[in-house]
Amino acid sequence: MVLEEHCEVLKASRGETGYTVACAELPDVIVLDLLLPDVDGFDVCRRLRANRPTATIPVIFLTGDDRSLFKAMASVEFANVFAILKKPATGDRLLVAIRDAVNASPQE
C-alpha cells in the first residue's frame, strides 16, 4: 500500500502470472519474491533475463528465507539483480530501492 501512493503497482501472487504481466506491461522495475507458490523466483528471473523485452528491466529480489537470501547473494548468475532485500522490508526501504533502480536504468 505504501508503494501505491508513489507509483503504479502491478501485482501477481504467482510466478507464472508475474512473468506474463512483466512481458505484457514491461514495467520499470520488477520486485520478485524468491519463494512463490508455483515456481521458484530464481527461475522467473532467469526467464525474464532470457526474454529480450524484459532482459534489462531491473529486478529486486525480496525474500524472508535465509537460504534463498544467501543463494541470491552468492550467485554470480544473479549479479545483475539490482537489489536483494530481506523480509520484512519496510515500505520506505523498498521504495528507495525501486527509485534507485529506476534512476540507474538506461533511459530510452
N, C-alpha and C positions, 0 to 999 in steps of 0.2 A: 504494500500500500504506500509506503514511503516513496518508492520509485515512481509510482503513477502520478505523484504530484509534480515530478520533474521531467518525465519523459514518457513516451508512448511505450507500453509494455505489451508484448505478445506472449501468451502463456501456453505452455504444454506440460502436462504432467507425465507424459510418457516419451521415451526417446525417439521412437518412430514418428510420433506426431511432431515433436520438436524439429526433427530433421526435415520433415515435409514442410513445416511452416517456415523454417530458415531458407529452404530452397525457393519457396514461393515468394517470400516477403523480402529477402536479402536485408536483414536488419543491420544496424551499425555495429552492434556488439551482441554476442551470444553468451549468456550466463548458463552454464551447463553443470547440473548436478552429476556427480560421478556414480551415484547409486540410484538407478532408475528401476521401476518395476518390470520393464520389458526387456531392455537391452542395457549393456554396460555403457556408461557415459564416455569411456575411453574409445569404444567402438564408434559411437556417434561422432566424436571428434575426428577420428580417422576418416570417416565417410565425408564429413564436412571439408576436410583438407584435400581429399581426393576429387571433390567436385569443383570444377573450375569457378563457377559463380560464387561459391561460399568459401573458397580456399583462403582468401585473405581477410575474412571477417575476424576481428579479434575475438578470442574465446577466453572467458573467465571461468575457471573450474571452481566449483563450490562443493564442499563435502564435509560431512560430520564423521566420516570413517577414517581413523588414523592410517589404516593400511593403504587406502586409496590416496590419502594425502601424501604419504611418503613415496608411493609409487609415482605419483604425478611429479613430485619434486625431484625425484632421482632419475626420471626417464629422459634420455636425450630426445626420444621421439616427440615428447611434448614440450620441448624447449621453446617452441614458438607460441605457446599459450601465454596470453598477456599477464594473467594473474592467477594465483591459486589461493582461495580463501577457505578458512576452516569455519564450519558452522558451530555455533550460531554467529554469523557475521552481522554486525549492526547494519541497519539500512544506510546509515551515513557512510560506513566503510565501503559497502557495495556501490553506493552512488559515486564515491570518489574513484573507485576502480573503473567504473563504467565511463565516467568523464575522462579519466586519464587514457583509457583505451581509445575513445573517440578522438581525442586530441592527438594521439600518437599515430593514428591511422593515416595512410596517404590519402589526400583529398583528390577526388576525381574531377 
